[in-house]
Amino acid sequence: MHYTPPLAHVCAAVVALALPAVPLAAQTEPSPPLADAAQPPAIAARADQVIALLNGTIEPADLFTDGFRAAIADTQIKGLSASLTAQFGPALTATLAAPRSDTRAALEIRFERGLAKGGIAIDPAQQNRVSELLFTSVDSLAVPDDTPQKIAADLNALPGNVNALFVPLEGGAPVISINADRPLALGSAIKLYVLAALGEDIALGKRQWHDHVPLTARSFPSGQLQDWPQGAPLTLHTLASLMIAISDNTATDQLIAVLGKDRIIKLMRDSGHANPKANIPLLTTRELFMMKASGEARIAAYRSSDAAARAGILAEVGQADMTRDQINAAFGKGPQAIDIEWFAAPSDLARLLGHMRRACDPAVFAIMAINPSATPAIRARWDYVGYKGGSEPGVLNLTWLLRDKAGAWHMLTLGWNNPAAVIDQGKLEAIAQRILMLASTAR
C-alpha cells in the first residue's frame, strides 16, 4: 500500500531523477563576456559546483539564478540532491560534452555508483549562475570490488528489521539470504498476491482479461481511480495494470471485491505461504488506511482481538466517513501501527513467484514489467524485469522477478521495517541496484 503524502511522493521506480529546467528567454542567447584564456570557462566552473551542490557542501543560492529558485524551492533542490546521492553514492566528477557552447552544454555527472546524463545552462547576465539543470537519465554502475558479503553487511547495518533473498527460482544456492524465513510487513507488495489470484483464475478460464466490472470500491492514493466516477466500467486487465504499475489502491480494492478475500488467502496457501493466518482477516487498502487513522483505542482493540473480532472492527471502521486530510494527518506522524499490515517472508515471496510462473496466465508478467523499477543499464543486462514494491512510513519492500539472458529465472526481494523511524527509501533502493548489477556482471 503505497502511502502518498500530501506533498511530493518518492516513488519506488528509480529510473531518472530530474531537476526541472527553467527555460531561458525565447530570444537568442545573450553574448557571453570575453573569457580570460588562462581561466576555465565559466560553465565548467559552474558544472564543478553542481558536484558540491549534490554532495550538500554548497547552497542552491550559491549556484542558481533567481528564476530557477523561484520555480523550484531550495528545499526541493536539496531533497532531490540527497535522493540522488543516497541511491548512487557521492557525486565525483562533472564532464561537459557536446553539444556545447560558452553558456550551454550536455552534462555528465559521475557518482560512486551511477552516471547521470543531462544538460546545463548558465546566464551571463546573472554572474553566470545556472539557469537550467536537467538530468534525463541516471544509470547504475557496478561498484568496484563489490561482493555479496559487503552488501549483506550494509543490509544488516540498517536500523530496524531487514530481510532479503536473491535466489534462482529453479534450484540453486541463494546469492544473498538474510532472515529469509522472517516475515515483515509488505506494503503494496501484497498486490502480487492479488495479481496471482486473478492470473490463476484467468488461466483456469474462470475469468477473462476483457471482463468489465463497474467501479464500486473507493480507497485513498496512491493511484488515480479514487477520483473516477462511481460505476465507471473497467476491464480486469486495466485494474490489474493500474494496481501494479502505479500501485493504484482503488484498483486493488476493486479486484479484492471481485475475487473475494477468501480467494486471495487460498492463493497464499496454494503458493506455499508459511503462515497465511497472519493475513486473516485480509485488509483492503482502505481498511488499512482507516484503521491506522481510527485512534489508539481502536488500534489497541484490534491488536488484542481474534480474527473474527477483527473482521467486525474492520466492518465498523469501513463505515466511517474519513477524509483524505485525516488520513494524511495520521500517516504524517511517522510509522503508524506497522504491525497492522500484510506479511510475508522472502521465502514466501519466492514460492509465490514460482507458483505464478506455473499457474498464472502469462499476461501477469507483462503487467509486472510495465514499471520495472530498474535503470536502463540494469534492464539491458536482463532478458526480463518485473517488479512490485510497497511502502508506508516505517515499511518498505522491493521485489523483482527476473529472467537472465540464458533463460533462467531469479527473484530478488528486500524488506525493511522500522517502527521507530521513517525509512530512507533511497538506501534500500541503492543496495538493490548493487545486487542487480553484481548479479548481472557475475554471469
C-alpha atoms as one frame of an Amber mdcrd trajectory, in Angstrom:
protein
   0.000   0.000   0.000   1.996   2.931  -1.210   1.138   5.876   1.034   1.143
   9.150  -0.898   1.882  12.074   1.444   0.293  15.460   0.835   3.487  16.781
  -0.755   5.958  15.095  -3.085   5.966  11.295  -3.130   9.218   9.432  -3.681
   8.140   6.515  -5.872   9.678   3.093  -5.900  10.787   3.418  -9.530  14.360
   4.667  -9.738  14.976   5.316 -13.407  15.750   9.029 -13.583  15.565  11.958
 -11.237  15.492  15.447 -12.709  15.829  18.993 -11.508  13.251  20.523 -13.865
  14.647  23.062 -16.276  13.723  26.737 -16.141  13.814  27.895 -19.775  15.813
  30.881 -20.871  14.143  33.689 -22.783  12.904  32.688 -26.218  15.210  35.195
 -27.920  18.778  34.381 -28.916  21.270  33.798 -26.127  22.977  36.897 -24.730
  26.562  37.313 -25.850  28.913  35.950 -23.184  31.669  38.160 -21.822  35.159
  37.578 -23.174  36.866  34.904 -21.119  40.455  35.064 -19.936  42.199  32.277
 -21.863  44.034  31.339 -18.660  40.778  30.738 -16.793  38.450  27.727 -17.286
  35.161  28.575 -18.999  32.502  29.820 -16.606  30.193  26.938 -17.475  32.889
  24.431 -16.479  33.308  26.115 -13.111  29.553  26.003 -12.549  29.448  22.330
 -13.536  32.035  21.618 -10.843  29.806  23.456  -8.383  26.943  21.090  -9.280
  29.078  18.356  -7.701  29.319  20.377  -4.498  25.565  21.031  -4.550  24.736
  17.339  -4.977  27.059  16.470  -2.101  25.478  19.130   0.111  28.541  21.343
   0.553  27.113  24.485  -1.056  23.660  26.043  -1.015  21.317  26.436  -4.011
  21.632  30.212  -3.549  25.339  29.909  -4.399  24.632  28.302  -7.761  21.254
  29.040  -9.344  19.617  32.085 -10.905  16.721  33.806  -9.195  14.363  32.397
 -11.840  15.459  28.815 -11.199  14.994  29.193  -7.439  11.626  30.850  -7.914
  10.438  27.844  -9.921  11.984  25.194  -7.648  12.277  25.748  -3.902  15.675
  25.351  -2.274  14.265  22.584  -0.069  13.147  20.663  -3.143  16.552  21.058
  -4.794  18.230  19.764  -1.643  15.794  16.875  -1.398  16.388  15.788  -4.986
  20.143  16.062  -4.492  20.009  13.989  -1.305  17.884  11.355  -3.029  20.416
  11.005  -5.854  23.409  10.652  -3.548  21.513   8.244  -1.279  20.853   5.972
  -4.245  24.080   6.349  -6.216  26.672   7.498  -3.701  28.602  10.779  -3.656
  28.896  12.816  -6.835  32.501  12.585  -8.050  33.092  14.363 -11.357  31.304
  16.604 -13.855  32.047  16.384 -17.578  30.822  18.800 -20.233  30.078  17.111
 -23.552  28.848  18.046 -26.982  26.711  19.844 -27.935  28.499  22.657 -26.103
  28.783  26.434 -26.180  30.038  29.007 -23.702  26.626  29.106 -21.990  25.055
  25.695 -22.640  26.336  22.111 -22.741  25.460  18.487 -22.343  26.461  17.322
 -18.863  27.507  14.007 -17.340  27.815  13.540 -13.584  29.702  10.514 -12.324
  28.517   9.218  -8.959  30.177   6.476  -6.958  27.574   4.003  -8.247  25.901
   5.823 -11.119  26.168   8.020 -14.187  23.714  10.895 -14.727  23.284  12.483
 -18.147  21.531  15.724 -18.956  22.284  19.352 -19.636  23.299  22.625 -18.013
  22.971  26.298 -18.979  24.262  29.477 -17.353  23.108  33.096 -17.601  25.933
  35.652 -18.073  23.555  38.416 -17.004  23.391  36.837 -13.511  27.078  36.219
 -12.751  26.984  33.059 -14.883  24.658  31.359 -12.426  22.954  28.149 -13.529
  19.624  28.798 -15.231  18.958  25.208 -16.347  19.932  21.858 -14.884  18.261
  18.717 -16.165  19.119  15.054 -15.651  17.392  12.958 -18.291  18.739   9.608
 -17.075  20.627   8.134 -14.153  22.110   4.670 -14.730  23.558   2.403 -12.076
  27.195   1.390 -12.318  28.829  -1.648 -10.797  30.618  -0.851  -7.550  34.336
  -1.735  -7.793  35.171  -4.804  -5.713  31.582  -5.150  -4.514  30.676  -8.546
  -3.065  27.602 -10.265  -1.626  29.315 -10.116   1.756  29.701  -6.318   1.582
  26.086  -5.954   0.511  24.883  -8.224   3.329  26.875  -6.167   5.835  25.262
  -2.956   4.573  21.802  -4.527   4.832  22.438  -5.744   8.366  23.617  -2.264
   9.365  20.228  -0.691   8.574  18.232   0.265  11.685  15.161  -1.837  12.420
  14.407  -5.244  10.884  15.638  -6.376   7.479  15.176  -9.453   5.321  16.489
 -10.250   1.853  16.731 -13.038  -0.681  18.307 -13.207  -4.103  17.947 -16.706
  -5.462  17.453 -18.736  -8.659  13.825 -19.840  -8.792  14.552 -23.211 -10.362
  17.074 -24.500  -7.842  20.483 -23.344  -6.759  22.089 -21.598  -3.820  20.991
 -18.058  -2.997  23.402 -15.253  -3.796  22.169 -13.307  -0.755  19.961 -14.598
   2.055  19.201 -12.623   5.216  16.363 -13.686   7.508  14.782 -15.410   4.509
  12.071 -17.034   6.636  11.285 -13.964   8.717   8.012 -12.274   7.722   7.887
  -8.481   7.594   5.192  -6.014   6.598   4.925  -5.789   2.803   3.048  -2.603
   1.981   1.864  -2.720  -1.625   3.850  -5.863  -2.402   0.699  -7.660  -1.162
  -0.712  -6.749  -4.570   1.384  -9.547  -6.050  -0.924 -11.991  -4.258  -3.989
 -10.233  -5.690  -2.435 -10.346  -9.175  -1.589 -14.024  -8.732  -5.147 -14.945
  -7.730  -6.515 -13.090 -10.741  -3.916 -14.554 -13.100  -4.699 -18.062 -11.871
  -8.448 -17.539 -12.429  -7.701 -16.308 -15.951  -5.552 -19.376 -16.674  -8.351
 -21.647 -15.400 -10.890 -19.953 -17.663 -12.967 -18.628 -14.758 -12.473 -15.031
 -15.896 -11.225 -13.144 -18.949  -8.913 -10.140 -19.033 -11.523  -8.213 -21.017
 -14.294  -8.810 -18.442 -15.794  -5.477 -17.349 -16.683  -4.561 -13.777 -18.222
  -1.300 -12.512 -16.063   0.797 -10.206 -17.663   0.498  -6.772 -14.629   0.449
  -4.425 -13.034   3.646  -3.218  -9.701   3.990  -1.423  -7.058   6.658  -0.938
  -3.960   7.454  -3.026  -1.592   6.296  -4.392  -3.369   5.904  -7.698  -5.941
   7.618  -9.891  -9.154   5.622  -9.711 -10.188   7.109  -6.358 -11.198  10.210
  -8.365 -13.026   8.370 -11.177 -16.819   8.316 -11.430 -18.726   5.731  -9.437
 -19.763   2.862 -11.700 -17.161   3.555 -14.400 -16.668   0.336 -16.425 -13.162
  -1.109 -16.202 -11.653  -4.297 -17.537  -9.852  -6.687 -15.224  -6.692  -6.085
 -17.247  -6.921  -2.323 -16.679  -7.478  -2.783 -12.951  -4.529  -5.168 -12.674
  -2.252  -2.902 -14.700  -3.051   0.147 -12.583  -2.678  -1.872  -9.382   0.846
  -2.986 -10.304   2.243  -0.171 -12.464   1.176   2.816 -10.336   0.136   0.965
  -7.169  -3.461   2.155  -7.506  -5.156   1.358  -4.200  -8.706   1.708  -5.509
  -7.908  -0.720  -8.336  -6.594  -3.125  -5.706  -9.702  -2.922  -3.553 -11.909
  -3.343  -6.620 -10.066  -6.540  -7.539 -10.320  -7.796  -3.953 -14.079  -7.171
  -4.158 -14.265  -9.139  -7.415 -12.098 -12.044  -6.272 -13.083 -12.175  -2.615
 -10.750 -12.085   0.380 -11.000 -15.854   0.861  -9.797 -16.408  -2.706  -6.616
 -14.464  -2.033  -5.973 -16.295   1.247  -6.444 -19.566  -0.653  -3.850 -18.405
  -3.172  -1.463 -17.745  -0.288  -1.952 -21.309   0.948  -1.676 -22.813  -2.523
   1.538 -20.905  -3.259   3.219 -22.122  -0.075   2.954 -19.132   2.270   4.175
 -20.413   5.639   1.604 -18.511   7.727  -1.455 -17.239   5.835  -3.253 -16.765
   9.174  -1.083 -13.704   9.781  -3.092 -12.037   6.991  -6.579 -13.002   8.237
  -8.753 -11.034   8.024  -7.228  -9.751   4.807  -7.171  -5.961   4.837  -8.217
  -3.890   1.863  -6.091  -0.796   1.354  -8.990   1.361   2.508  -9.374  -0.659
   5.700  -5.669  -0.344   6.415  -5.767   3.433   5.983  -8.912   3.767   8.091
  -7.669   1.508  10.876  -4.430   3.413  11.263  -6.312   6.718  11.378  -9.034
   5.498  13.752  -7.255   6.264  17.019  -5.192   4.408  19.596  -8.163   2.823
  21.393  -9.434   1.080  18.272  -5.918   0.079  17.216  -5.369  -1.474  20.665
  -8.700  -3.318  20.431  -7.754  -4.673  17.019  -4.389  -5.892  18.271  -5.960
  -7.781  21.176  -8.777  -9.413  19.155  -9.030 -12.713  17.327  -9.671 -12.906
  13.583 -13.459 -12.880  13.885 -13.489  -9.850  16.167 -11.009  -8.072  13.924
 -13.321  -8.590  10.958 -16.074  -6.903  12.968 -13.832  -3.966  13.799 -12.919
  -3.584  10.122 -16.606  -3.559   9.201 -17.216  -0.750  11.703 -14.207   1.232
  10.529 -15.246   0.791   6.925 -18.497   2.623   7.587 -16.731   5.725   8.911
 -16.617   8.885   6.835 -12.964   9.864   6.818 -11.348  12.500   4.597  -8.046
  12.359   2.780  -6.740  15.098   5.075  -7.441  12.919   8.117  -5.564  10.042
   6.516  -2.639  12.312   5.635  -2.539  13.622   9.206  -2.393  10.098  10.640
   0.439   8.983   8.358   2.271  12.290   8.637   3.273  11.402  12.197   5.724
   8.759  11.032   5.372   4.974  11.376   1.843   4.153  12.481   0.972   0.669
  13.806   3.075  -1.192  11.250   2.000  -4.455  12.901  -1.394  -3.887  11.234
  -0.387  -4.711   7.681   0.170  -7.616   5.265   3.008 -10.032   5.965   5.275
 -12.437   4.098   8.854 -13.653   4.329  11.283 -13.644   1.403  10.879 -17.419
   1.126   7.096 -16.922   0.863   7.571 -14.456  -1.979   9.976 -16.786  -3.770
   7.380 -19.560  -3.604   4.698 -17.127  -4.792   6.663 -16.103  -7.883   7.426
 -19.726  -8.673   3.728 -20.567  -8.331   2.816 -17.661 -10.620   5.141 -18.954
 -13.327   3.479 -22.360 -13.156  -0.165 -21.421 -12.630  -0.878 -17.905 -13.928
  -1.789 -16.592 -17.349   1.381 -15.158 -18.967  -0.160 -11.687 -19.174   0.593
 -11.186 -15.481   4.297 -10.991 -16.317   3.728  -8.328 -18.966   1.817  -6.360
 -16.329   4.672  -6.726 -13.824   7.086  -5.373 -16.446   5.182  -2.112 -17.082
   7.096  -0.355 -14.296  10.254  -2.438 -13.720  11.895  -0.033 -11.243  15.352
  -0.543 -12.722  17.748   1.711 -14.564  18.284   1.242 -18.316  21.708  -0.246
 -17.607  20.188  -2.943 -15.407  17.293  -3.622 -17.788  19.814  -4.146 -20.598
  21.549  -6.868 -18.599  18.415  -8.942 -18.019  16.071 -10.514 -20.556  13.027
  -9.732 -18.371  12.484  -7.484 -15.341   9.175  -7.447 -13.450   8.594  -5.557
 -10.225   6.267  -4.660  -7.399   7.201  -2.866  -4.234   5.371  -1.335  -1.332
   5.805   1.306   1.312   4.288   3.268   4.119   6.137   5.155   6.873   8.306
   2.537   8.571   7.696  -0.129   5.904   9.457  -0.823   2.611   9.532  -3.848
   0.320  11.193  -4.172  -3.092  10.536  -7.365  -5.078  11.729  -8.282  -8.586
  11.146 -11.252 -10.870  13.989 -11.593 -13.375  14.994 -13.769 -16.304  18.626
 -13.790 -17.375  19.945 -13.949 -20.929  20.243 -17.735 -20.682  16.550 -18.062
 -19.835  16.926 -18.852 -16.109  14.524 -17.201 -13.648  15.577 -15.395 -10.471
  13.927 -13.335  -7.762  15.190 -10.532  -5.556  13.282  -9.248  -2.587  14.395
  -6.799   0.101  12.288  -5.902   3.137  12.873  -3.240   5.781  10.602  -2.429
   8.733  11.314   0.154  11.404   8.500   1.120  13.795  10.658   3.874  15.290
  11.529   5.990  12.249  10.706   6.758   8.637  12.795   4.609   6.322  15.340
   6.078   3.908  13.975   4.517   0.722  16.990   5.576  -1.321  19.345   3.489
   0.811  17.486   0.245   0.196  16.988   1.026  -3.486  20.729   1.679  -3.845
  21.534  -1.679  -2.275  19.035  -3.366  -4.599  20.677  -1.756  -7.623  24.059
  -3.010  -6.406  22.713  -6.553  -6.153  21.233  -6.428  -9.635  24.444  -5.035
 -11.117  26.630  -7.508  -9.219  24.495 -10.477 -10.224  24.253  -9.446 -13.867
  28.013  -8.866 -14.233  28.851 -12.119 -12.467  27.100 -14.299 -15.047
